């Protein structure tokens, strides 16, 4: 296809076709691989004469591996939404709980970063607003990889932490909250029109880490889309130009989701206007004391291994949510 005469005459269209072809190939190749392996296992099984032999053990081992891979491929058939194969933009905001909630934002940001690393996704911190004492009031992360949004979208909601606070001299147990919002990164070729007269761009001095350069230059960017009230900030790049480009990219993604929203309620969700980040609204609870438990209140899925979850091993929660009819996807 790409070797046909004239294919690269329109480089933009050619790149789009190649991108679509690679996406389709990434979906089809795992299925073909499973089919080939299934035939191999069938042939091996037919040659086994003694079910207690090493050959029989090898067949069972390969069959179990095949079934595990089949389950992963089968799950990806659930990811058939319009933007499921897109990159994900994740925003984590502190809620009720003060300094403890800001620390909880950083803990969640680390959890999702470790999860993305496990999946070989690329991570970029777009914006980070530090808390007054510790942690962060807000962290915005770009997660790049195949089906990043499809997997991450089920994490949208309020996350509740219960633990003995390291910021409390009396070592009392505290409850704090953070909200996670996830939107797909809109592709460059999507038609999202932004009227320059409908946005306000402000520059300001970054409040995050970055050394003397960040503290002395107004490189941070805040873009306000006046008709919708959407506000996007980016301050992690030293270049004001790079921050502006990334902020515009995030704004386009949010507006793209708004344009495709089917009703006002869904529109509010996509804008991140979730319920109050406090008691009664959580979708998942993480309990460190007096016992250890992580429980998804939508699906009922839970584990007592909090350390595993906080280290980014959350695929069981994501997969359960993707398969659950109770979870809004």
N, C-alpha and C positions, 0 to 999 in steps of 0.2 A: 504493500500500500504506500508506504512512505518513499519507496523508490520509483514510483510512477512519475512520468514527466509532468512537470508543472505543479506537483504536490506542494512544494515549498515556496511557490510564487507568492502566496498569501501566508506569510509566516505566522500571523496571529491565528488564522483559521487552522493552519496545520498543527500548531501547538495544541489547540483545543482538541482536535481530533486525536492526537497522540495521547493527550491526557485522558480522554474518554476511553481510548483503547486500553491504556494501562490499567484504568480502573476496572474495566470489564475483565481483563485478563487476571487481575488480582482476585476477582470473584470466581472465575471459572476454574483456574488452575488448581486450587485446593480440592475442588470436587472431583476433577479428573484424577488427581493424585490419590484420593480416597478410593475411587473405583479401581484403580490399578492395584493398590495395596490389598483391597478386598479380594481381588482375583488371586493374588499371590497367596494370601492366607488360605483361601479355599483349596488351592492346589496342594499346599503343604499339609493341610488337614486330611486330605484324601490319601496322602502317602503314609500317614501315621498308622502304625499297626498295634502299638502298645500305648495305652493312654497314660501309663506311668513312665514312659521313656522321656529322654531329654528332648526329643523332637516334639513330643506333646506339650512339654513345658514351654518350649520356644513358641509354639503356635498360640498357646494361651496368652503368653506375654505380648506377642504381636497383636493379638485380637483385642486385648485390653487397651493397648496403645491406640489401636485403630478406633475403638469406641470413644475414647477420650477426645481424639482429634475430630471425630464425627460430631460430637456434642458441641465443640467449638465452632465448627463450620455451620452446623444447624442453627446455632444461636445467631450467627451473622445474617441469616435469612430474615430475622426479626428486624434488623436494621435496614429497613426499606423506605424510611421517610425521605422527604425531599432533600434534606440537608444532613442526613445521618453520616454520610461519608466525608463530611467537611471537617476542617479543624474546629476546635472549640475555644471560645473565649469565656473564661471562668472568672467571676467576681465574687470575692468573699468579704462580707461586711460584718463588723462587730455589732452586737445588740446589747440587751440588758446584761449587766455584769461588770461594767467599768473596766479597770485594768485587766481583770481576769478574762473578760470577753475579748480584749485586744490580743492577749496572749493566745487565746483559743483560735483566733484568726490565723496567727502564725503557725500553730500546730496543724490546722487543717491545710494550710498552704503547703506545709512540708509533706503531709500525708498524700495529697494529690500529686505533688512533684515526684515523690517516690513511686506512686502508682504509675505515673506516666513513664518514668525511667524503666520500670519493669516491663512495660509494653514497647520499649524502644521509641517512644514518642519524643519529639523535641519540645523543650520548655523555654519560654521567654517571659520574664516578669515585665509587664507593661507599665504598671503603676503600683506604688506602695506608699501609703500614708501612715507614718509611725504614730503609735499611741503616745499619750502624754507621759506615761511612766515606763511602759514596756509594751512589746507586741506591736500590732498594727491595727489601725481603724479600718483599713481597706487594703486588699491585695487583688490586683487584676493580672491574670495569667493567660498567655496564649499557649494552647496545647496543639501541636502540629503532628498529624499522623492519620492514617487511614481509619475511618470510623471513630475518630476522637470524639466528635460531638455525639454520635450515636450512643456511645457508652457513657459519656459524662453527663448527658442531659438528665438522667434519672437522679442525679445528685442535687438537683434544684430543690431548695427548701431550707427550713430552719434546723440547725444541728445544735443539740443540747449537751453540755459538758457538766458532769458532777465529779468534783474531786476536792481534796484538802488543798486550799490555795497556798502556793509558795509565797504569795504577797501578803498573807495574813499572819502577823506575829503570834496570834493566838491559835494558829493551826486549825481553824474552823473549816468545815466543809462548805463549799460554795457551788452555786449553780450559775452557769453563764451560757450565753447563746451567740450564735453567728449564723448569718444567712448566706447561702450559696446560690448564685444565679449563673446560668450557663446559656450562651447563645452560640449559633454557628458563625464561623467567619465566612462572610459572603465573598464569593469568588470575584476576581477583578472584572470578569466579563458579564456579571449580573447588572441588570438595568436598575440602578438605584440613583435617582437624580436628586442632588442636593442643590437648592438655590442658594448661591452665596449671600443673598440678601436676607436669608432666613437663619443664618448662623452668626454667632458672636464668638470671636477667638480672643482669649486673654492669655497673656504670658505672665509668669510669676516665678519666683525663686523656689527651687526644689527644696522640699523639707526632708527628703530621704537621705540615705547614705550616698557617698560618692566623692567625698573629699572636698578640697578647697574649691575646685572648679565648679562643682554643683552649687556650692554655697554662695558663690560670687557672681553667678550669671543667671539671668532670667530665662532659663532654657525649658522650664516646664510649660506645658500647654493645657489650657482648658477650653473646650469647644462646647457651646450651648446651642442646641437646635431649638429655636424660639417657638415654632408651632407646636412641638410635642413636649417641650420642657426637658428633653434628654440632655444630660450633661456628661461629657466624657473627658477624662484627664489622662495625661501621660507625662511622666517625668523621669523615667529611668534611663533614657539616653542622654548623653551630654549635648548632643546636637539638637537645637531647637527645631530644625528642619525635620529630623528623624522623628522627634516626638510628635510634631504636627501630622506627619504622614501616618504614623501609627494611630493617633487619635482619630483621624478621619476614617481610617480603616475600621476601627471599632464602631464609630458612629454609623457608617454605612451598613455594617452588620446588624446593628440594632434597628435601623430604619427598614432594612430588608425584611426582618422578622415582623415588624409592625405592618408592613404592606401586605404580607401574606397571612396575617391574622384573620381568622374567620369571624370573630365576634369580640365585643368589648372586654369580656372577661379574659379571654385568651390574650388580648392585647396587653392588658394590665400585667399578666404573668410574664410576658416576653419583655416588658419594660423593666421587670424586676420589682414591680410594686407588690411585693408579697405581704402577707399578713405581718403583724407586729412581731419583731424578733424577740420573743419572750415566751413565758409559760403558756402551755396549751396549744402552741402552734408548731411544735417540733415534728419533724419527720423521722429523725433518728436520735437516739440517746446514747451517749458514751459515759459509762459510769466507771470511775477509777476507785472510789471508796464509797461505802464500806465493803463492797464486793466489786468484781470486775465483770463488765458486760457491755456489749455493743448490740443494740437492738433497733431494727428498722420497724417503726410503728405502722408502716403501710403494708408490709408483706409479712411481718412476724418473724422474719429471719433474724437470728441472733447468734452470738458467739461470746465466750468468756475470755477469749484471747485478745485483750485490748492492745497489747504491745504489737501483735501481728497486724492489726488493723491500722494503727497509727504509723506503722512502717510502710504503709501503702498497699498491703495485701488485701484489697477490697473487691476483687473480682466476683467473689461469691455474692456480695450485696448487689453489685451492678447487674449481674446475670439474673438473680432472683427478681429484681425490680423490672428488668426488661421482659421477663416472662409473665409478670403478674398483671392481671387485668385491673387491679386496684390502683396501679401507678399511672399517673398522667404522663404520656409520652408524646 
